[in-house]
Amino acid sequence: MHCVLIADLAALVSQHGPAILYQREAIPPEAMTQYWATSRNRFELWQQAVARYQKNEKTGDFASMRAWWRDHLTLIEEVLVTEMLTRVIAALGTGLDRENSTDEISPITHAVFLTHLEARNRIQQLMLTGRGCSVRDTVRLNRLRQGVERWTDALVGRLTAESPKNVCYAFDAKRATEYAEETRSCGGRAMRDMSAWLMNAAMHDTLQRRTSEGTALPEANRAVVKSVMLMLRPDLFDSIGTLKSLWLHRLESGADKADRVLDELAALDIDEAPTADAIEMSRHPYFERWCM
């Protein structure tokens, strides 16, 4: 699985974050177990790759170092790009625990975040001081890193538009806060949807142009993505396989929320309601790209 597809999943989770966050039941333990295990397995594969470079560096084998960079450029790209999903899931986990007044999800998602952060720091250290990498590749990787950071802040900001405390998982909290404010000011549903899809498309295009066509660890990436998909529990879907909107979640959540829902139902345009969400537009086949 290509790392850009993983970034697309991060964008989807970010876009529909409010619907996922609102009155969610606890994520199944098996989903969290798989998320931790698959993320840990991928981290160990990254570690083994870095260890091979360090071994060549100690022996002073410059030819082997050059070969390492040539063979592992796609792996470095994956470490950088897949952090987008790691940070978005960490923000989502914190938000879910806060909504449910528990402490069950965020410790795992935060631990995965810290592990990924460690891997990223080691990769950046290699980019800064490592020998054997051409100037051209170093510049390209640095441009990719900068793009990933900006887009991650946009995704975290959009996810945390209604829960600013989760902005801590952005690279630049101030920038993410600005994105959150922009999301809140988008207006009605049609404008929010258009803005979100345009942003997702722009992100996809940017990352696709800055990454290689190949993949380094397709199976490891696919395993992590499958564990994330398990977090989208069946209660998020209706009987025909369509993701429920945030408004419908609130309607089903009980009488304590009924007054607000009925007020929005009586409005001139329900699509202008703050609880309106376009997540129902993403049908089950849309998710097959991550489940194959």
C-alpha positions as CSV (number, residue, x, y, z in Angstrom):
1,M,0.0,0.0,0.0
2,H,1.4,3.4,-1.1
3,C,2.0,6.0,1.6
4,V,-0.1,8.6,-0.3
5,L,-3.2,6.3,0.1
6,I,-2.5,6.3,3.8
7,A,-2.5,10.1,3.8
8,D,-5.8,9.9,2.0
9,L,-7.2,7.9,4.8
10,A,-5.9,10.4,7.3
11,A,-7.7,13.1,5.3
12,L,-11.0,11.2,5.4
13,V,-10.8,10.6,9.2
14,S,-10.0,14.3,9.6
15,Q,-12.8,15.4,7.4
16,H,-15.5,13.3,9.2
17,G,-13.9,13.6,12.7
18,P,-16.9,15.3,14.3
19,A,-19.2,12.5,13.3
20,I,-16.8,9.9,14.6
21,L,-16.2,11.7,17.9
22,Y,-19.7,12.4,18.8
23,Q,-21.1,10.0,21.4
24,R,-19.0,7.1,20.3
25,E,-18.9,3.9,22.2
26,A,-15.5,2.5,23.0
27,I,-13.4,1.2,20.1
28,P,-13.2,-2.7,20.2
29,P,-10.2,-3.9,22.1
30,E,-9.1,-6.1,19.2
31,A,-8.9,-3.0,17.0
32,M,-6.6,-1.2,19.4
33,T,-4.6,-4.4,19.9
34,Q,-4.1,-4.7,16.2
35,Y,-3.2,-1.0,15.8
36,W,-0.5,-1.3,18.5
37,A,0.9,-4.6,17.2
38,T,0.9,-3.6,13.5
39,S,2.4,-0.2,14.2
40,R,5.1,-1.8,16.4
41,N,5.9,-4.4,13.7
42,R,6.4,-1.6,11.1
43,F,8.5,0.4,13.5
44,E,10.8,-2.6,14.0
45,L,11.2,-3.0,10.3
46,W,12.2,0.7,10.1
47,Q,14.6,0.2,12.9
48,Q,16.3,-2.7,11.1
49,A,16.7,-0.6,8.0
50,V,18.3,2.2,10.0
51,A,20.6,-0.3,11.8
52,R,21.9,-1.5,8.4
53,Y,22.9,2.0,7.5
54,Q,24.6,2.6,10.9
55,K,26.5,-0.7,10.4
56,N,27.8,0.5,7.0
57,E,28.6,3.9,8.5
58,K,30.8,2.3,11.2
59,T,32.8,0.3,8.7
60,G,33.2,3.4,6.5
61,D,31.9,1.6,3.5
62,F,30.8,4.6,1.4
63,A,29.6,2.4,-1.5
64,S,27.3,0.5,0.8
65,M,26.0,3.8,2.2
66,R,25.2,5.1,-1.3
67,A,23.5,1.8,-2.1
68,W,21.5,2.1,1.2
69,W,20.1,5.5,0.3
70,R,19.3,4.3,-3.2
71,D,17.4,1.3,-1.9
72,H,15.6,3.0,1.0
73,L,14.4,6.3,-0.3
74,T,10.9,5.0,-0.5
75,L,11.1,3.8,3.1
76,I,12.1,7.2,4.3
77,E,9.2,8.7,2.4
78,E,6.8,6.3,4.1
79,V,8.1,7.2,7.5
80,L,7.5,10.9,6.8
81,V,4.1,10.6,5.1
82,T,2.5,7.9,7.2
83,E,3.0,10.1,10.3
84,M,0.0,12.0,9.1
85,L,-2.3,9.1,9.9
86,T,-0.5,8.5,13.2
87,R,-1.1,12.1,14.4
88,V,-4.7,12.2,13.2
89,I,-5.5,8.9,15.0
90,A,-3.8,10.2,18.1
91,A,-5.9,13.3,18.1
92,L,-9.0,11.2,17.4
93,G,-8.1,8.8,20.3
94,T,-7.7,11.7,22.7
95,G,-11.0,13.2,21.6
96,L,-12.9,9.9,22.0
97,D,-11.6,9.4,25.5
98,R,-12.6,13.0,26.4
99,E,-16.1,12.4,24.9
100,N,-16.5,9.2,26.9
101,S,-14.7,10.3,30.0
102,T,-12.4,7.4,29.9
103,D,-8.7,6.7,29.4
104,E,-8.7,3.6,27.3
105,I,-7.8,4.7,23.7
106,S,-5.5,7.6,24.0
107,P,-2.7,5.8,25.9
108,I,-2.3,3.4,22.9
109,T,-2.6,6.0,20.2
110,H,-0.2,8.3,22.0
111,A,2.3,5.5,22.5
112,V,2.1,4.8,18.8
113,F,2.6,8.5,18.1
114,L,5.7,8.6,20.3
115,T,7.1,5.5,18.6
116,H,6.6,7.1,15.2
117,L,8.1,10.3,16.4
118,E,11.2,8.4,17.4
119,A,11.5,6.8,14.0
120,R,11.0,10.2,12.3
121,N,13.7,11.8,14.4
122,R,16.2,9.1,13.5
123,I,15.3,9.5,9.8
124,Q,15.7,13.3,10.0
125,Q,19.1,12.8,11.7
126,L,20.2,10.7,8.8
127,M,19.0,13.3,6.4
128,L,20.9,16.0,8.2
129,T,24.2,14.2,8.9
130,G,24.1,10.9,7.0
131,R,26.7,10.2,4.2
132,G,25.9,8.7,0.9
133,C,22.7,10.7,0.1
134,S,22.9,13.0,-2.9
135,V,22.1,16.6,-2.5
136,R,19.2,16.3,-4.9
137,D,17.6,13.5,-2.9
138,T,18.2,15.4,0.4
139,V,16.5,18.5,-1.0
140,R,13.6,16.4,-2.3
141,L,13.1,14.6,1.0
142,N,13.2,17.9,2.9
143,R,10.5,19.4,0.6
144,L,8.4,16.3,1.3
145,R,8.9,16.8,5.0
146,Q,7.9,20.4,4.9
147,G,4.8,19.5,2.8
148,V,3.8,16.7,5.2
149,E,4.1,19.1,8.2
150,R,1.8,21.7,6.6
151,W,-0.8,19.2,5.5
152,T,-0.7,17.4,8.8
153,D,-1.5,20.7,10.6
154,A,-4.4,21.3,8.2
155,L,-5.8,17.8,8.9
156,V,-5.4,18.1,12.7
157,G,-6.9,21.6,12.6
158,R,-9.9,20.4,10.7
159,L,-10.4,17.4,13.0
160,T,-10.1,19.6,16.1
161,A,-12.4,22.4,14.9
162,E,-14.9,21.6,17.6
163,S,-12.3,20.3,20.2
164,P,-9.3,22.6,20.3
165,K,-7.5,20.7,23.0
166,N,-6.5,18.0,20.6
167,V,-4.4,20.4,18.5
168,C,-1.4,19.3,20.5
169,Y,-0.7,16.6,17.9
170,A,0.0,19.2,15.2
171,F,3.5,20.1,14.2
172,D,2.6,23.8,14.7
173,A,-0.2,24.4,17.1
174,K,-0.7,28.0,16.0
175,R,-1.0,27.0,12.3
176,A,-3.4,24.1,13.1
177,T,-5.6,26.5,15.2
178,E,-5.8,28.8,12.2
179,Y,-7.0,25.9,10.1
180,A,-9.6,25.0,12.7
181,E,-10.9,28.6,12.7
182,E,-11.1,28.5,9.0
183,T,-13.0,25.3,9.1
184,R,-15.5,26.7,11.5
185,S,-16.0,29.8,9.3
186,C,-16.7,27.8,6.1
187,G,-20.5,28.3,6.5
188,G,-23.0,25.7,5.5
189,R,-22.7,22.1,4.6
190,A,-22.2,22.6,0.8
191,M,-19.4,25.0,1.4
192,R,-17.7,22.8,4.0
193,D,-18.0,19.8,1.8
194,M,-16.5,21.6,-1.2
195,S,-13.7,23.0,0.9
196,A,-12.9,19.6,2.4
197,W,-12.8,17.7,-0.9
198,L,-10.7,20.4,-2.6
199,M,-8.3,20.3,0.3
200,N,-8.1,16.5,0.1
201,A,-7.5,16.6,-3.6
202,A,-4.8,19.3,-3.3
203,M,-3.0,17.3,-0.6
204,H,-3.1,14.1,-2.6
205,D,-1.7,15.8,-5.7
206,T,1.1,17.5,-3.7
207,L,2.2,14.3,-2.0
208,Q,1.9,12.2,-5.1
209,R,4.3,14.6,-7.0
210,R,6.8,14.5,-4.1
211,T,7.0,10.8,-3.5
212,S,8.2,7.8,-5.5
213,E,5.9,5.4,-7.3
214,G,7.1,2.4,-5.5
215,T,6.5,1.2,-1.9
216,A,8.9,-0.1,0.7
217,L,6.7,-1.9,3.1
218,P,3.3,-2.4,1.4
219,E,2.2,-5.3,3.7
220,A,3.2,-3.6,6.9
221,N,1.4,-0.4,5.8
222,R,-1.7,-2.4,4.8
223,A,-1.8,-4.1,8.2
224,V,-1.8,-0.7,10.0
225,V,-4.5,0.6,7.7
226,K,-6.7,-2.4,8.4
227,S,-6.4,-1.9,12.1
228,V,-7.5,1.7,11.6
229,M,-10.5,0.6,9.6
230,L,-11.5,-1.7,12.5
231,M,-11.9,1.5,14.5
232,L,-14.8,2.5,12.2
233,R,-17.2,0.3,14.1
234,P,-20.4,-1.1,12.5
235,D,-22.5,1.4,14.6
236,L,-21.1,4.1,12.3
237,F,-22.9,2.5,9.3
238,D,-26.6,2.3,8.5
239,S,-28.3,-0.8,7.1
240,I,-27.3,-0.2,3.5
241,G,-23.6,0.3,4.3
242,T,-23.6,4.1,4.2
243,L,-21.7,6.0,6.9
244,K,-24.2,7.9,9.1
245,S,-24.1,11.6,9.4
246,L,-23.2,13.4,12.6
247,W,-26.8,14.7,12.7
248,L,-28.2,11.1,12.6
249,H,-25.7,10.1,15.4
250,R,-27.1,12.9,17.5
251,L,-30.7,11.9,16.7
252,E,-30.0,8.4,17.9
253,S,-28.0,9.4,20.9
254,G,-31.1,9.9,23.2
255,A,-33.7,12.3,24.4
256,D,-31.1,14.5,26.0
257,K,-30.0,15.6,22.6
258,A,-33.4,15.6,21.0
259,D,-34.2,19.3,21.5
260,R,-31.2,20.5,19.5
261,V,-31.8,18.0,16.7
262,L,-35.5,19.1,16.5
263,D,-34.5,22.7,16.3
264,E,-32.2,22.0,13.4
265,L,-34.9,19.8,11.8
266,A,-37.3,22.8,11.9
267,A,-34.7,25.1,10.3
268,L,-35.2,26.4,6.8
269,D,-32.2,24.4,5.6
270,I,-31.0,21.5,7.6
271,D,-27.8,21.4,5.6
272,E,-26.8,24.7,7.3
273,A,-27.0,23.1,10.7
274,P,-23.8,22.8,12.6
275,T,-24.3,19.0,13.0
276,A,-24.7,18.4,9.3
277,D,-21.9,16.3,7.9
278,A,-21.2,14.9,4.5
279,I,-19.9,11.6,5.7
280,E,-23.0,9.8,4.4
281,M,-21.8,10.7,0.9
282,S,-18.9,8.2,1.3
283,R,-20.4,4.8,0.6
284,H,-19.0,1.4,1.5
285,P,-17.3,0.9,-1.9
286,Y,-15.3,4.1,-1.3
287,F,-13.5,2.3,1.6
288,E,-12.5,-0.7,-0.4
289,R,-9.3,1.0,-1.5
290,W,-8.1,0.6,2.1
291,C,-9.6,-2.8,2.7
292,M,-8.2,-4.7,-0.3
